[in-house]
Amino acid sequence: MKLVECVPNFSEGRRQDVIDAIVNEARKYKVKILNVHSDADHNRTDVTIIGEPEEVKKAVLDMSLKAVELIDMNKHKGEHPRMGAMDVVPFVPLFNTTMEDCIKLAHEFAKEFSEKAGVPCFLYEEAATKPERKNLADVRRGEFEGLKEEIGKNPEKTPDYGPNKIHPTAGATAVGAREFLIAFNVNLATNDVEIAKKIAKAVRHSSGGYRYVKAMGFEIKEKGIVQVSMNMTNYKKTPLFRVFETIKREAERYGTHV
């Protein structure tokens, strides 16, 4: 038996009926849903699914089509960067599968989804067709609103699959193949978002921090706090505790705490 993991992220974290409708599409297939995590502040849900490659692909494809049907990106507001209704679809090798298998799966998914829904798809991480698209943050830069202005005009924003124009309500989707990723969020006891942004800058690799950390600072208005939101792309080479201790130390330096 071959097993892969997929962690589709879609742009809805508040309307439970919409979340349920999208997740329920996966239940028609022989896959296991390990986790469903919704965040109202980010207005985003991620779902962890495992199963045989073809079943996982079908399950996530139907989830994506339902997301296109139910989510209008013109009305979407949230703290997390996003460019599409089904925003990100990463495939991860699990058991008796290789990264090459997941790259192939990413291509197949992007082709089928773009043909069925008319949503442009950009390949990222190990599936990237260009070096500048390896990093998801670079692919998603400008988000839905920015991409709407650039796609079709800027050759650098030409999708790998699908039409060379934004879907009017569903935006665009990033499809990738990668290793395990840990989403790690640390809340700070302050409402000063600049502190969160400075700490995020201190720990993320792109600005001189830890090699396998991507980080951003967010304001969680409803709770009166801010958050350092991170993706740990290799927890073995950059341990979580080391990053957490750095955040604690930096927070104290700015007169607050985690």
C-alpha positions in Angstrom: 0.0 0.0 0.0 1.1 3.5 -0.8 0.1 6.4 1.4 0.4 10.2 0.9 -0.7 13.1 3.1 -2.4 16.2 1.8 -3.1 19.3 3.8 -5.5 21.5 1.8 -6.0 25.0 3.1 -9.1 26.9 2.1 -10.2 30.5 2.7 -13.0 30.0 5.2 -12.7 29.8 9.0 -15.9 31.4 10.2 -19.0 29.9 8.5 -19.3 26.4 9.9 -21.8 25.3 7.4 -19.4 26.2 4.5 -16.5 24.5 6.3 -18.6 21.3 6.8 -19.8 21.2 3.3 -16.2 21.4 1.9 -14.8 18.8 4.3 -17.7 16.4 3.7 -16.7 16.2 0.1 -13.6 14.2 1.2 -15.8 11.7 3.2 -17.0 10.1 -0.1 -13.6 8.6 -0.6 -11.5 5.9 1.1 -9.3 8.5 2.9 -8.8 9.3 6.6 -9.3 12.8 7.8 -6.9 13.2 10.7 -7.6 16.8 11.6 -9.7 19.8 10.7 -8.4 23.1 12.1 -10.3 26.4 11.6 -9.1 29.8 12.6 -11.6 32.7 12.7 -9.0 35.4 12.9 -7.1 34.0 9.9 -10.5 33.1 8.3 -8.9 29.9 7.1 -9.2 26.1 7.6 -6.7 23.4 7.0 -7.5 19.7 6.7 -5.1 16.8 7.2 -5.9 13.9 5.0 -4.1 10.6 4.3 -4.8 7.7 2.0 -3.7 6.1 -1.3 -2.6 8.7 -3.8 -5.5 8.5 -6.2 -8.1 8.5 -3.5 -6.5 11.5 -1.8 -6.3 13.4 -5.1 -10.0 12.7 -5.8 -11.1 13.8 -2.3 -9.1 17.0 -2.4 -10.3 17.7 -6.0 -14.0 17.5 -4.9 -13.2 19.6 -1.8 -11.6 22.2 -4.1 -14.6 22.3 -6.5 -16.9 22.8 -3.5 -14.7 25.6 -2.2 -14.9 27.3 -5.6 -18.7 27.0 -5.4 -19.1 28.4 -1.9 -16.3 31.0 -1.3 -16.1 34.4 -2.9 -12.6 35.9 -2.5 -14.0 39.4 -3.2 -15.7 39.2 0.2 -12.9 37.4 2.1 -11.2 39.2 5.0 -8.6 37.6 7.3 -5.2 38.0 8.9 -3.5 35.2 6.8 -2.1 35.8 3.3 -4.3 34.1 0.7 -4.9 34.2 -3.0 -7.7 31.7 -3.6 -10.8 29.9 -2.3 -8.8 26.7 -2.2 -5.6 28.5 -1.4 -2.9 25.8 -1.0 -2.8 22.1 -1.8 0.5 20.4 -0.7 1.1 16.7 -1.1 3.5 14.9 1.3 5.1 11.5 0.9 4.2 9.1 3.7 4.5 5.3 3.2 6.0 3.6 0.1 5.9 6.9 -1.7 8.6 9.3 -2.9 8.8 13.0 -3.4 8.7 12.2 -7.1 5.4 10.5 -6.7 4.0 13.7 -4.9 5.4 16.0 -7.6 3.6 13.9 -10.2 0.4 14.0 -8.1 0.7 17.8 -7.8 0.9 18.1 -11.6 -2.1 15.8 -12.1 -4.2 17.7 -9.5 -3.3 21.1 -10.9 -4.2 20.1 -14.4 -7.5 18.4 -13.5 -8.6 21.2 -11.1 -7.8 24.0 -13.5 -9.6 22.3 -16.3 -12.7 21.6 -14.2 -12.9 24.9 -12.3 -11.1 27.4 -14.5 -8.9 28.3 -11.6 -5.2 29.1 -12.5 -2.7 26.9 -10.5 0.9 27.7 -9.6 3.3 24.9 -8.6 5.5 25.5 -5.6 8.2 23.8 -3.3 9.5 20.6 -4.8 6.9 20.7 -7.6 8.0 24.2 -8.7 8.8 24.6 -12.4 10.8 27.8 -11.7 13.3 28.5 -8.9 11.4 31.7 -8.0 8.3 29.7 -7.3 9.8 27.3 -4.8 8.8 29.5 -1.8 5.1 29.7 -1.2 5.3 33.3 0.1 6.8 34.4 -3.3 4.0 32.6 -5.2 1.3 34.2 -3.0 2.9 37.7 -2.9 0.3 40.4 -3.6 -2.5 37.9 -2.6 -5.8 37.8 -4.4 -6.1 41.5 -4.9 -2.6 41.9 -6.3 -2.8 38.8 -8.5 -6.0 40.0 -10.0 -4.2 43.1 -11.3 -1.0 41.2 -12.5 -2.0 37.9 -14.0 -2.3 38.2 -17.7 -0.1 41.3 -17.8 3.0 40.2 -15.9 4.7 37.2 -17.6 6.2 36.2 -14.1 2.6 35.6 -13.0 1.7 33.2 -15.7 0.2 30.0 -14.1 1.6 26.5 -14.6 -1.9 25.2 -15.4 -5.2 26.8 -16.2 -6.2 30.2 -17.8 -3.9 33.1 -17.7 -6.4 35.1 -15.8 -7.8 35.1 -12.2 -10.9 33.3 -11.5 -13.4 36.1 -10.7 -14.5 34.6 -7.3 -12.1 31.7 -6.5 -8.8 33.4 -7.3 -5.8 31.1 -7.8 -4.4 28.0 -6.1 -0.9 27.0 -5.1 -0.2 23.2 -5.6 2.9 21.7 -4.2 4.9 18.7 -3.0 6.9 19.0 0.2 8.1 17.3 3.3 6.3 17.5 6.7 5.6 21.0 7.8 4.7 22.2 11.4 2.5 25.2 11.8 3.6 26.8 15.1 1.9 29.9 16.4 3.0 31.8 19.5 0.7 34.5 21.1 2.2 37.5 22.8 0.6 39.4 25.7 0.5 42.8 23.9 -1.6 44.5 21.2 1.4 46.0 19.5 1.6 44.2 16.2 5.0 45.8 15.4 6.5 43.8 18.2 5.2 40.6 16.6 6.5 41.6 13.2 10.0 42.4 14.7 10.2 39.1 16.4 9.0 37.3 13.3 11.8 39.0 11.4 14.3 37.9 14.0 13.4 34.2 13.7 12.7 33.7 10.0 15.3 32.6 7.6 14.7 35.2 4.9 15.8 38.0 7.2 18.7 36.2 8.9 17.0 33.9 11.4 16.7 30.1 11.6 17.2 28.2 8.3 13.9 26.3 8.3 11.5 28.9 9.7 9.0 31.1 7.9 7.4 33.7 10.1 4.9 36.6 10.1 3.5 38.9 12.8 -0.3 39.2 13.1 -2.8 41.1 15.2 -5.6 39.1 16.8 -7.9 42.0 17.4 -10.8 40.1 19.0 -8.4 38.9 21.7 -6.4 42.0 22.1 -3.1 40.2 21.5 -0.7 39.6 18.7 0.8 36.4 17.3 4.1 35.2 15.7 2.8 32.7 13.1 5.4 30.3 11.8 5.8 27.4 9.4 8.6 25.1 10.4 9.8 23.3 7.3 12.3 21.0 8.9 11.8 20.4 12.7 14.7 18.1 12.9 17.3 20.6 11.7 15.6 23.6 13.4 14.1 22.3 16.7 10.9 24.0 17.9 12.2 24.5 21.5 15.1 26.6 20.1 12.8 28.9 18.2 10.3 29.1 21.1 13.1 30.1 23.5 14.3 32.8 21.1 10.7 34.2 20.8 10.5 34.3 24.7 13.8 36.1 24.9 12.9 38.6 22.2 9.4 39.2 23.8 11.1 40.0 27.1 13.4 42.4 25.4 10.3 44.3 24.1 8.7 44.4 27.5 6.2 41.6 27.0 5.9 37.8 27.3 4.4 34.8 25.5 
